[in-house]
Amino acid sequence: MLEFKARTNLKLQVTDRQIEIIIGTILGDGYIHPLGKIQLEQSSKYLQYINWKYEELRNLAYSPPKLIQRIDKRSNKIYEGARFWLRQYFRPLRQTFYPKGKKIVPRIVSKYFTALCLAVWYMDDGNLYRGRNLKIATDGFDSKSRVLLKNLLLTKFGIKSTIHVNGKLRISSESLERFKEIVRPFIQPSMIHKIS
């Protein structure tokens, strides 16, 4: 269990399970605001998944997920999603993951890089193409962060992977079934297509 503080007398206790979900989310689609609150957001297609995250993190959140709309600047399409925020106790995580304003993968991730953390990261940012090509979007990270994630997969789970020139992490075909076996117990119903 970890304890986070806001101001001098406000404390928030976070279980190991919750921190594993939070770290997996930050590796994926999560964003830590400079004030220390964490944004969790998903496409409206995955309401079940965002609601699961909310139930797991309910005591850390301001309020339940709310439906939102945005315009994707690249395609001019309207994006519908659901979002909620964790309370602003997480400034230490902001400083660790965004030391110079851009998200990196700090070494502390290795402590919480469990099967649950891996599954959340994969549900957030991974995909399976034609049942055999499994990739996780790591192109937003610098090369040092990508190498750290690649090494963590190998040392923690024995999963081999490669880093493509586009920055995505690809699970090697010889490790594909092992990867699925590790994350399967945590994959939420709306995300089952990612391992089928």
DRENZA-150434 format. One line per 2 residues: their letters; for each residue z negated, y negated, x negated of C-alpha. Coordinates in pm, whole numbers, plus 50000, padded with zeros to 5 digits. Each point is the difference from the previous one (the first is absolute). Example, Ala and Ser with C-alpha at 12.3 -4.5 7.8 and 13.67 -1.06 7.14 Angstrom:
2
AS = 49220/50450/48770 ~ 50066/49656/49863
***
This chain:
196
ML = 50000/50000/50000 ~ 50088/49653/49876
EF = 49846/49671/50099 ~ 50196/49676/50028
KA = 49843/49657/50040 ~ 50108/49680/50169
RT = 49801/49693/49912 ~ 49647/50075/49883
NL = 49840/50201/50279 ~ 50285/50174/50184
KL = 50068/50360/49895 ~ 50249/50259/50117
QV = 49961/50370/49922 ~ 50323/50196/49962
TD = 50001/50382/49993 ~ 50195/50196/49741
RQ = 50241/50114/50272 ~ 50058/49640/50107
IE = 50063/49878/49645 ~ 50250/50285/49948
II = 50187/49887/50314 ~ 49983/49636/49888
IG = 50128/50077/49648 ~ 50283/50215/50144
TI = 50088/49713/50232 ~ 49997/49743/49720
LG = 50230/50224/49793 ~ 50225/50006/50307
DG = 50047/49730/50261 ~ 49659/49833/49975
YI = 49950/49643/49887 ~ 49679/49840/49877
HP = 49979/49631/50087 ~ 49852/49770/49731
LG = 49695/49952/50225 ~ 49933/50375/49984
KI = 50117/50119/50341 ~ 50244/50292/50008
QL = 50304/50014/50227 ~ 50105/50339/50138
EQ = 50334/50000/50179 ~ 50253/50257/50120
SS = 50316/50012/50207 ~ 49933/50038/50374
KY = 50161/50347/49970 ~ 49681/50105/49822
LQ = 49733/49868/50236 ~ 49819/50333/49986
YI = 49972/49968/49620 ~ 49873/49640/50001
NW = 49752/50090/50275 ~ 49876/50292/49786
KY = 49945/49760/49709 ~ 49815/49763/50229
EE = 49769/50278/50128 ~ 49926/50103/49641
LR = 49928/49640/49894 ~ 49870/49855/50327
NL = 49664/49883/49862 ~ 50184/49802/49728
AY = 50254/49835/50231 ~ 50004/49676/50196
SP = 50170/50145/50309 ~ 50237/50279/50111
PK = 50371/49996/49911 ~ 50209/49739/50177
LI = 50373/50016/50065 ~ 50204/49749/49800
QR = 50363/49897/49962 ~ 50174/49866/49691
ID = 50354/49923/49898 ~ 50126/50195/49699
KR = 50156/49727/49786 ~ 50241/50245/49838
SN = 50155/50132/50322 ~ 49894/49740/50259
KI = 49865/50287/50215 ~ 49675/49980/50192
YE = 49737/50230/49860 ~ 49725/50122/50234
GA = 49681/50124/49851 ~ 49625/50028/50036
RF = 49748/49843/49767 ~ 49628/49966/49945
WL = 49785/49849/49726 ~ 49696/50123/49812
RQ = 49727/49741/49957 ~ 50004/49774/49698
YF = 49762/50192/49778 ~ 50268/50138/49769
RP = 50048/49715/49754 ~ 49908/50231/49706
LR = 50289/50228/50100 ~ 50231/49698/50023
QT = 49907/49902/49643 ~ 50053/50359/49881
FY = 50334/50065/50174 ~ 50144/49647/49965
PK = 49871/49874/49664 ~ 50288/49753/49962
GK = 50102/49973/50367 ~ 50237/50302/49999
KI = 49882/50343/50114 ~ 49949/50257/49721
VP = 49840/50344/49980 ~ 49669/49961/49814
RI = 49837/50290/49817 ~ 49714/50009/50253
VS = 50245/50165/50242 ~ 49958/50328/49810
KY = 49640/50028/50123 ~ 50110/49993/50366
FT = 50337/50173/49965 ~ 49914/50295/50224
AL = 50216/50208/50233 ~ 49909/49762/50286
CL = 50092/49693/49793 ~ 50329/50165/49901
AV = 50079/50087/50363 ~ 49935/49645/50121
WY = 50213/49855/49720 ~ 50279/50244/50088
MD = 49977/49933/50376 ~ 50022/49627/49926
DG = 50278/49999/49742 ~ 50161/50343/49968
NL = 50290/50183/50157 ~ 50158/50343/50003
YR = 50378/50020/50006 ~ 50167/50321/50120
GR = 49679/50194/49944 ~ 50029/50001/49622
NL = 50017/49650/49857 ~ 49652/49845/50017
KI = 49959/49644/49874 ~ 49724/49742/50004
AT = 50082/49629/49976 ~ 49852/49872/49677
DG = 50274/49747/49931 ~ 49761/49712/50081
FD = 49779/50094/49705 ~ 50057/49927/49632
SK = 50104/50284/49768 ~ 49646/50048/49863
SR = 49868/50055/50356 ~ 50280/50248/50077
VL = 49921/50201/49689 ~ 49630/50002/50089
LK = 50080/50138/50349 ~ 50236/50261/49854
NL = 49729/50111/49755 ~ 49734/50009/50273
LL = 50216/50231/50211 ~ 50030/50236/49704
TK = 49640/49992/49874 ~ 49825/50001/50339
FG = 50228/50234/50194 ~ 50242/50165/49757
IK = 50290/49827/50175 ~ 50302/49919/49785
ST = 50205/49692/50082 ~ 50260/49767/49856
IH = 50048/49626/50022 ~ 50349/49905/50111
VN = 50187/49699/49866 ~ 49943/49835/50341
GK = 49624/50023/49939 ~ 49927/50268/50258
LR = 49790/50301/49910 ~ 50167/50333/50081
IS = 49801/50321/50028 ~ 50168/50274/49794
SE = 50144/50286/50205 ~ 49769/50248/49822
SL = 49696/49800/50125 ~ 50127/49926/50351
ER = 49816/50281/50182 ~ 49680/49931/49804
FK = 50016/49633/50100 ~ 50047/50090/50369
EI = 49715/50251/49985 ~ 49762/49738/49857
VR = 50077/49724/50253 ~ 50059/50219/50310
PF = 49634/50008/50120 ~ 49998/49619/50024
IQ = 50348/49929/50137 ~ 49973/49835/50340
PS = 50210/50127/50293 ~ 50230/49696/50003
MI = 50073/50057/49631 ~ 50062/50377/50009
HK = 50375/49944/49940 ~ 49907/49895/49646
IS = 49910/50358/49907 ~ 50231/50200/50232
***
